[in-house]
């Protein structure tokens, strides 16, 4: 789940009481969400600009290069394009998000296309609660929504979810050259390096352009494609 730079940004770390539970492969909509939870649903009340109905080209390139394998987790999966991309490759693919209406759409897409993707409502800061490890974690415009302690909690959560030697691939808005602060935080390479300084190896930091339903967003908002590799046990 992600927000474009010119849209209001709800707290991406919000978790109501139901988010503490790991749901079934596709958890149904739950009632009684607080106001912040409703804002997550509102993101997908109509198609948001980043929901382009296909995977981001940068993640398609990963698939084409054979870099997706084993068990794949799509954090902030939205309507499931990257989860389904992995599932089409015959991989064990899981997508998590806090917006149940997006998860509903993702499950419907999986059924329509005859692919098996597991979707559940879950907090990205609490991946350890899944009790699972993944070979690859995909993050399309999620990390940049966290700051301070929330960011540290998310990185620690990723540490619990990624197998030793596994990889984390991230798309985020970049701050090169510096841009005025807005509703969505734009990240510098140094901020990323600092966040992942302990226990992660940086394979690459590559500038890319995010595809979007808004031509202006596609043309003007540039992203950094961040790739992290957790060292194998005993590695440097």
C-alpha positions in Angstrom: 0.0 0.0 0.0 1.4 3.4 -0.9 0.4 7.0 -1.3 1.3 9.4 -4.1 3.1 12.6 -3.2 0.2 14.8 -3.7 -2.4 12.8 -1.8 -3.2 12.8 2.0 -1.2 10.1 3.7 -2.8 8.2 6.5 -0.6 6.7 9.2 0.7 3.6 7.4 1.6 2.0 10.7 -2.1 2.0 11.9 -3.2 -1.3 13.4 -6.6 -1.9 15.0 -7.3 -4.8 17.3 -8.0 -7.2 14.5 -4.6 -6.6 12.9 -3.0 -8.5 15.8 -4.4 -11.7 14.4 -3.0 -13.5 11.4 -6.1 -14.2 9.3 -6.9 -17.1 7.0 -5.5 -17.1 3.5 -8.0 -14.4 2.7 -9.4 -12.6 5.7 -12.9 -11.1 5.2 -13.7 -7.5 6.0 -14.0 -6.9 9.7 -16.2 -4.4 11.4 -15.5 -2.0 14.2 -12.4 -0.4 12.7 -11.4 3.0 14.1 -11.1 6.2 12.1 -7.5 5.5 11.0 -8.5 2.0 9.8 -11.3 3.6 7.7 -8.7 5.8 6.1 -6.9 2.7 4.8 -10.1 1.5 3.2 -10.6 5.0 1.7 -7.4 4.6 -0.2 -9.0 2.0 -2.4 -12.6 3.4 -2.5 -11.6 4.2 -6.1 -8.5 3.1 -7.9 -5.5 5.1 -6.5 -2.9 6.4 -8.9 -0.3 3.8 -8.0 -2.8 0.9 -8.7 -2.1 0.6 -12.4 -3.6 -2.9 -12.9 -0.3 -4.5 -13.6 3.0 -5.0 -11.8 5.6 -2.2 -11.6 8.2 -2.6 -14.5 11.0 -2.7 -11.9 9.4 -5.8 -10.2 8.6 -7.4 -13.6 12.3 -7.0 -14.4 13.1 -8.9 -11.2 10.9 -11.7 -12.4 12.4 -11.8 -15.8 15.9 -11.9 -14.3 14.9 -15.0 -12.3 15.4 -13.1 -9.0 12.0 -14.2 -7.6 12.1 -17.7 -6.1 10.8 -19.8 -3.3 8.4 -18.1 -0.9 7.6 -14.5 -1.8 5.9 -11.9 0.5 4.4 -8.8 -1.0 4.2 -6.2 1.8 1.4 -3.6 1.4 0.1 -5.7 -1.5 -2.9 -3.5 -2.3 -5.0 -5.2 -5.0 -2.3 -7.9 -5.4 -0.5 -7.3 -8.7 2.9 -8.3 -7.4 1.6 -11.2 -5.4 -0.2 -12.5 -8.5 3.0 -11.9 -10.6 4.9 -14.2 -8.2 2.0 -16.8 -8.1 2.0 -16.9 -11.9 5.6 -18.1 -11.8 4.5 -21.0 -9.7 5.9 -19.5 -6.5 4.3 -19.6 -3.0 3.1 -16.0 -2.9 1.6 -14.1 0.1 0.3 -10.6 0.1 -0.5 -8.5 3.2 -2.2 -5.2 3.6 -4.4 -3.3 6.1 -7.1 -2.3 3.5 -9.6 -5.1 3.4 -11.3 -3.7 0.3 -8.0 -4.0 -1.6 -7.6 -7.5 -0.3 -11.1 -8.3 -1.5 -10.1 -7.2 -5.0 -6.8 -9.1 -4.9 -8.6 -12.4 -4.0 -11.1 -11.8 -6.8 -8.3 -11.3 -9.3 -6.6 -14.5 -8.2 -9.8 -16.4 -8.7 -10.5 -14.8 -12.1 -7.0 -15.6 -13.3 -6.9 -19.1 -11.9 -3.8 -18.5 -9.8 -3.2 -19.3 -6.1 -2.2 -16.2 -4.0 -2.6 -16.0 -0.3 -3.9 -12.7 1.0 -4.4 -11.6 4.6 -4.9 -8.5 6.6 -1.7 -7.9 8.6 0.5 -5.1 10.0 3.8 -4.7 8.2 5.5 -3.9 11.6 4.5 -7.3 13.0 5.8 -9.7 10.4 7.3 -11.9 13.1 3.7 -12.7 14.2 3.3 -14.6 10.9 5.7 -17.2 12.2 7.1 -17.6 8.7 10.3 -16.9 6.7 10.4 -15.8 3.1 13.1 -16.0 0.4 12.0 -12.7 -1.2 10.1 -9.7 0.2 8.7 -7.1 -2.2 7.9 -3.5 -1.0 6.2 -1.2 -3.4 6.0 2.3 -1.8 5.6 1.1 1.8 8.9 1.8 3.6 8.9 5.6 2.9 5.7 5.9 4.9 7.5 5.1 8.1 9.6 7.4 10.2 11.5 7.2 13.5 10.6 4.3 15.7 8.0 3.1 13.2 10.7 2.7 10.6 12.9 0.9 13.0 10.1 -1.4 13.9 9.4 -2.2 10.3 13.1 -3.0 9.6 13.2 -5.3 12.6 10.0 -6.9 11.3 11.6 -7.5 8.0 14.6 -9.1 9.7 12.3 -11.6 11.3 10.5 -12.3 7.9 13.5 -12.6 5.5 15.4 -15.9 5.5 19.2 -15.6 6.0 20.5 -15.0 2.5 17.0 -13.8 1.4 16.4 -10.5 -0.4 14.2 -7.4 0.1 13.4 -5.3 -2.9 12.0 -1.8 -2.3 10.5 0.9 -4.4 10.3 4.4 -2.8 10.2 8.1 -3.6 13.6 9.6 -3.7 14.9 13.0 -2.6 17.6 13.6 -5.3 17.7 16.4 -5.9 16.2 17.5 -2.6 12.5 18.4 -2.8 10.2 20.3 -0.4 8.8 18.1 2.3 5.3 16.9 1.6 2.8 14.4 2.8 4.9 11.5 1.6 8.5 11.4 2.9 11.1 11.3 0.1 14.2 9.3 1.0 17.9 9.8 0.4 20.3 6.8 -0.2 21.9 7.7 3.1 18.7 7.3 5.0 18.2 3.9 3.5 21.8 2.8 4.3 21.4 4.0 7.9 18.1 2.1 8.3 19.6 -1.1 7.0 23.1 -0.8 8.5 22.8 -3.7 10.8 22.6 -7.2 9.3 21.9 -6.2 5.7 24.0 -5.9 2.6 23.2 -3.4 -0.1 23.3 -5.0 -3.5 22.2 -1.9 -5.5 20.5 1.5 -5.3 19.1 2.3 -8.8 17.0 5.2 -9.9 13.8 4.3 -11.7 10.5 5.8 -12.7 7.3 4.6 -11.1 4.4 3.8 -13.4 1.2 5.6 -12.4 -2.3 6.2 -13.6 -1.5 9.9 -13.4 0.7 11.0 -16.3 2.2 13.9 -14.2 3.1 11.4 -11.5 4.7 9.0 -13.9 6.7 11.7 -15.6 7.8 13.7 -12.6 8.1 11.4 -9.6 11.3 9.4 -9.7 12.0 6.5 -7.3 15.0 4.7 -6.0 15.0 1.0 -6.5 16.6 -0.4 -3.4 17.7 -3.9 -3.1 18.9 -5.5 0.2 20.3 -8.9 0.8 20.4 -10.3 4.3 23.8 -12.1 4.7 23.7 -15.8 5.1 24.4 -17.2 8.5 28.0 -16.5 9.3 28.4 -14.2 6.3 29.7 -10.7 6.3 
